[in-house]
Amino acid sequence: MKLYLQFTTLASWLLLAASAWAQPFTITGKVTDAQTGQPLTGASVFCQNTTIGTTTTADGSFRLSLPEGGYDLVVSYNGYETFSSRIGRGTEGGDILEVRLKVKDRSLEEVSIVATTEVRDGWNKYGAFFRGQFLGMTEGVESCVIENADSLRFFYSRKRDRLKVTAREPLRIRNEALGYRIRYELDSFTHEYGPGNTEYVGYALFEEMEGTDEQQKDWKEKRQDAYFGSILHFMRCYYDSTFGINGYELSRLDPATGNSKRIYDPYDSTLFIALEDGDAMLLSIGRLYVTYTQEKPEVQYLNFKKERLNSPFQKSSLDFPESIVIERNGYCYDQKQIKALGYWAWEKLARLLPYDYDPD
């Protein structure tokens, strides 16, 4: 009974907080050259992993209206370094956000490229591998197409046994399975063959595709399928205290025994704090193991991981060395500190949904 009352109290608090804070907010700003102060016309301004974006006007200004939550604001312009900053309702106000972009230092890029060897037929040799690591190997990934794959450059270092991939322009990705066009600015992609580690950083802007009524219905069903059990769904459920009824279970590694130990109260004060501004904080207690009991893993995943084909649940884990803050749209920060493993790591760009996605 104590556990039930604790959950109920938290749910009521979050509901009141959400009602008070669930209002759209507006961000206005201006983009200029950091050295000359001249406005940059036509700069791309968008919120990372959303469908929300615009371009700057003749005087470099922009305006974005955003649903309640947190976002990474991204500003990019050809020949300049990409700007990225976390924003939320606290960013709103009378002040104009001043974004000063710096010209890229091409000398550093040239040194990096000279230190490796570009593979002339890179796509033929590494294209399939890149697709698997970048788009994923989930069901329906064959319907996810990189339309300008010829803009990719592949560099392989024998000394480091490392593959590096860059792009001359933002990647144009058409996801026929989920009904999105994605503009992806690939900042970096590296794979180290020794330890088998893959890391890539980039910025995605989504655009919903137009289609027939039948296509729209199919996309809606597949988006819902991709959403439930995803890390976005998990964070939203954790935020609004519907964690248990949505089929999630948590456990952690017990330092004393070295075994996995079930967490029966995911809202215990040693793990979770409801903040006064309506956000929630997830405290770092080591690796969190997450089990989603409402859906089985894909057969492709089980074969790839060489696991039993009758495994009933999707299992993932989260590593974050410091505490993370969760906002009501499922956005959490600092994202660079969060590492998803297991099933969530399997679901890559082909299964990614924007932060402003609403299953209802």
C-alpha positions in Angstrom: 0.0 0.0 0.0 2.8 2.4 0.8 4.3 1.9 -2.7 0.9 2.5 -4.3 0.4 5.8 -2.4 3.9 6.9 -3.3 3.3 6.4 -7.0 -0.1 8.1 -6.8 1.3 11.1 -5.1 4.0 11.4 -7.7 1.6 11.0 -10.5 -0.6 13.7 -9.1 2.3 16.1 -8.7 3.5 15.4 -12.3 0.0 15.8 -13.7 -0.3 19.2 -12.0 3.2 20.2 -13.1 2.4 19.1 -16.7 -0.8 21.1 -16.7 1.0 24.2 -15.5 3.8 23.9 -17.9 2.3 22.1 -21.0 2.1 25.3 -23.1 3.9 26.1 -26.3 6.7 28.5 -26.2 8.6 30.6 -28.7 12.3 31.1 -29.4 13.5 34.1 -31.4 17.1 34.7 -32.5 19.6 36.0 -35.0 22.5 34.3 -36.7 25.6 36.2 -37.7 29.2 35.7 -38.7 31.3 35.6 -35.5 34.1 37.7 -37.0 32.3 40.3 -39.2 29.0 40.5 -37.4 27.2 40.2 -40.8 23.8 38.4 -40.8 23.8 35.0 -42.4 20.8 34.6 -44.6 19.3 31.1 -45.2 21.0 29.5 -42.3 19.3 26.2 -41.2 17.7 26.5 -37.7 16.0 23.4 -36.3 15.5 21.3 -33.2 17.5 18.1 -33.2 15.4 15.0 -33.8 12.2 16.9 -34.5 10.0 18.0 -37.4 10.5 21.6 -36.3 12.8 23.8 -38.3 13.2 27.0 -40.4 15.7 29.2 -42.2 16.9 32.7 -41.3 15.6 35.7 -43.1 17.5 38.4 -44.9 18.6 40.0 -41.6 19.6 36.6 -40.1 16.7 36.4 -37.8 14.5 33.3 -37.0 11.5 32.4 -34.9 10.4 28.9 -33.7 7.2 27.9 -31.9 7.8 24.8 -29.9 5.6 22.3 -27.9 6.4 22.1 -24.2 9.6 20.1 -23.5 13.4 20.3 -24.0 15.3 20.4 -27.2 18.8 20.8 -28.7 18.7 23.8 -31.0 21.0 23.4 -34.0 22.1 26.1 -36.4 24.2 25.3 -39.5 25.5 27.2 -42.5 27.7 26.0 -45.3 31.4 26.7 -44.5 30.7 27.4 -40.8 30.9 25.3 -37.6 27.6 23.9 -36.5 26.1 25.5 -33.4 24.2 23.4 -30.8 22.6 24.4 -27.5 20.0 23.0 -25.2 16.8 25.1 -24.9 13.6 24.9 -23.1 10.9 27.1 -21.7 13.5 28.9 -19.6 15.1 30.1 -22.9 11.9 31.9 -23.8 11.7 35.6 -23.1 12.1 39.1 -24.5 15.8 38.6 -25.2 16.9 37.5 -28.7 19.1 34.5 -28.9 22.4 35.6 -30.5 24.1 32.9 -32.5 27.5 33.7 -33.8 28.9 31.1 -36.2 32.6 30.6 -36.7 34.1 29.8 -40.1 35.4 26.2 -40.2 39.1 25.7 -39.9 39.8 23.6 -43.0 43.5 23.0 -42.0 42.4 20.7 -39.1 40.2 18.7 -41.5 43.0 18.4 -44.0 45.5 17.1 -41.4 42.9 14.5 -40.3 42.3 13.3 -43.8 46.1 13.2 -44.7 46.6 10.9 -41.7 44.3 8.3 -43.3 43.7 6.9 -46.7 40.6 7.5 -48.6 39.1 4.5 -50.2 38.1 5.3 -53.8 35.4 2.7 -54.1 34.4 3.3 -50.4 30.7 2.8 -50.9 31.1 -0.5 -52.7 33.5 -1.7 -50.0 32.0 -0.3 -46.9 28.5 0.9 -47.9 26.6 -2.2 -46.6 28.5 -2.0 -43.3 27.9 1.7 -42.9 24.2 1.2 -43.5 24.0 -1.5 -40.8 25.8 0.6 -38.2 24.1 3.9 -39.1 20.6 3.0 -40.2 20.4 -0.3 -38.3 19.5 -3.9 -39.2 15.9 -3.9 -37.9 12.9 -5.1 -39.8 12.0 -2.6 -42.6 15.5 -1.1 -42.8 15.6 -2.0 -46.5 12.9 0.7 -47.0 15.3 3.3 -45.6 17.3 4.9 -48.4 20.2 7.3 -48.4 19.4 9.3 -51.5 22.8 11.1 -51.8 25.1 8.2 -50.8 27.7 9.6 -53.3 28.4 12.5 -50.9 29.9 10.0 -48.4 33.7 9.7 -48.2 35.4 6.7 -46.6 38.8 6.7 -45.0 40.5 3.6 -43.6 43.6 3.8 -41.3 45.6 0.5 -41.3 47.6 1.7 -38.3 44.6 2.3 -36.2 42.4 -0.3 -37.9 39.7 2.3 -38.0 37.1 3.4 -40.5 36.1 7.1 -40.7 33.2 8.4 -42.8 32.4 12.0 -43.6 29.8 13.7 -45.8 30.3 16.5 -48.3 26.7 17.7 -47.6 23.8 16.8 -45.3 22.5 13.3 -46.0 19.0 13.0 -47.5 17.3 9.9 -46.1 13.9 8.6 -47.2 12.3 6.3 -44.7 9.4 4.7 -46.6 8.7 2.4 -43.6 7.8 5.2 -41.2 6.9 7.9 -43.7 9.7 10.4 -42.9 12.3 12.3 -44.9 15.3 13.0 -42.8 18.0 15.7 -43.3 21.0 14.4 -41.4 24.1 16.5 -40.8 26.8 13.9 -40.2 29.3 15.4 -37.9 31.5 12.3 -37.5 31.3 8.5 -37.9 34.1 6.2 -36.7 34.3 2.4 -36.3 37.2 0.7 -34.5 37.5 -2.8 -35.7 39.6 -4.0 -32.8 37.1 -3.5 -30.0 34.2 -3.3 -32.4 33.1 0.2 -31.2 31.0 2.4 -33.5 30.4 6.1 -32.7 28.6 8.7 -34.8 27.4 12.2 -34.1 25.0 14.2 -36.2 21.9 16.3 -36.3 18.5 15.1 -37.7 15.6 17.1 -39.0 12.4 15.1 -39.8 9.8 15.9 -42.4 6.6 13.9 -42.6 6.0 12.4 -46.1 2.7 12.9 -48.0 0.9 9.8 -49.0 -2.4 8.1 -49.7 -4.9 7.3 -46.9 -3.7 3.8 -47.0 0.0 4.8 -46.7 -0.9 7.2 -43.8 -2.6 4.4 -42.0 0.3 2.1 -42.5 2.8 4.7 -41.3 0.8 5.4 -38.2 0.8 1.7 -37.3 4.5 1.3 -37.9 5.4 4.5 -36.0 3.4 3.2 -33.0 5.2 -0.1 -33.3 8.6 1.7 -33.3 7.5 4.0 -30.5 6.4 1.5 -27.8 9.4 0.1 -26.1 11.7 2.8 -27.5 14.0 4.9 -25.3 11.7 7.9 -26.1 8.7 5.9 -24.8 10.7 4.8 -21.7 11.7 8.4 -20.8 8.1 9.7 -21.2 6.7 6.8 -19.0 9.4 7.5 -16.4 8.5 11.2 -16.4 4.7 10.8 -16.0 4.9 7.7 -13.6 3.3 5.3 -16.0 6.4 3.2 -15.9 5.0 0.0 -14.5 1.6 -0.1 -16.3 3.5 0.3 -19.6 5.5 -2.9 -19.1 8.9 -1.7 -17.9 11.0 -3.3 -15.2 14.2 -1.9 -13.8 17.2 -3.6 -12.2 20.8 -2.7 -11.3 24.0 -4.5 -10.6 24.4 -5.4 -6.9 28.0 -4.5 -6.0 27.9 -6.9 -3.1 26.9 -10.0 -5.1 27.7 -9.0 -8.6 24.2 -10.1 -9.7 21.3 -8.2 -11.1 18.9 -6.9 -8.5 15.4 -5.8 -9.3 14.4 -2.2 -8.5 10.8 -2.5 -7.2 10.4 1.3 -6.6 11.7 3.2 -9.6 10.7 6.5 -7.9 12.7 6.0 -4.7 14.5 9.2 -3.8 17.9 7.5 -4.3 17.0 7.2 -7.9 14.4 9.7 -8.9 13.7 13.3 -8.0 10.7 15.4 -9.1 12.0 18.9 -9.7 10.1 22.1 -8.9 10.1 23.4 -12.5 8.2 20.4 -13.7 11.2 18.4 -14.9 12.4 15.1 -13.3 15.9 14.0 -12.4 17.2 10.4 -12.8 20.1 9.9 -10.4 23.2 7.9 -11.4 23.5 4.6 -9.5 25.5 2.7 -12.1 24.2 0.9 -15.1 20.5 0.6 -15.3 19.0 -2.6 -16.9 15.7 -2.1 -18.5 13.3 -4.8 -19.5 10.3 -4.2 -21.8 7.7 -6.9 -21.2 5.1 -5.9 -23.8 7.0 -7.0 -27.0 9.3 -9.7 -28.1 12.7 -8.9 -29.6 13.0 -9.2 -33.4 14.3 -12.5 -34.7 17.1 -10.6 -36.6 18.3 -9.2 -33.2 18.3 -12.6 -31.5 20.2 -14.2 -34.4 22.7 -11.3 -34.5 23.3 -11.6 -30.7 23.2 -15.4 -30.8 20.5 -15.5 -28.2 17.6 -17.9 -27.7 14.9 -17.4 -30.3 12.2 -17.8 -27.6 13.5 -14.9 -25.6 10.3 -13.2 -24.4 11.3 -9.6 -23.6 13.4 -6.8 -25.0 16.3 -6.0 -22.8 18.4 -2.8 -22.8 20.6 -0.9 -20.5 21.6 2.7 -19.8 24.9 4.1 -18.8 25.2 7.7 -17.6 28.1 8.8 -15.3 26.1 11.8 -13.9 22.5 12.4 -13.2 20.2 13.2 -16.1 17.2 15.5 -16.3 14.0 14.3 -18.1 11.6 16.8 -19.7 8.0 16.1 -20.4 8.5 15.4 -24.1 11.0 12.6 -23.3 14.1 14.8 -24.0 16.8 14.2 -21.5 20.2 15.8 -21.0 23.1 15.8 -21.1 22.7 13.4 -24.1 26.4 13.1 -24.8 26.7 11.4 -21.4 24.0 8.8 -22.1 24.9 5.5 -23.6 22.2 3.0 -24.6 23.1 -0.6 -24.9 21.3 -3.8 -25.8 18.1 -3.6 -27.7 18.0 0.2 -27.8 21.4 0.2 -29.4 20.1 -2.2 -32.1 17.3 0.3 -33.0 19.2 2.9 -34.9 18.1 5.7 -37.3 15.7 3.6 -39.3 13.5 3.2 -36.2 14.1 6.7 -34.8 11.1 9.0 -34.1 11.1 12.8 -33.6 10.7 14.2 -30.1 7.5 15.9 -31.2 5.9 12.6 -32.2 2.6 11.9 -30.6 1.2 8.4 -30.8 -2.3 9.7 -30.2 
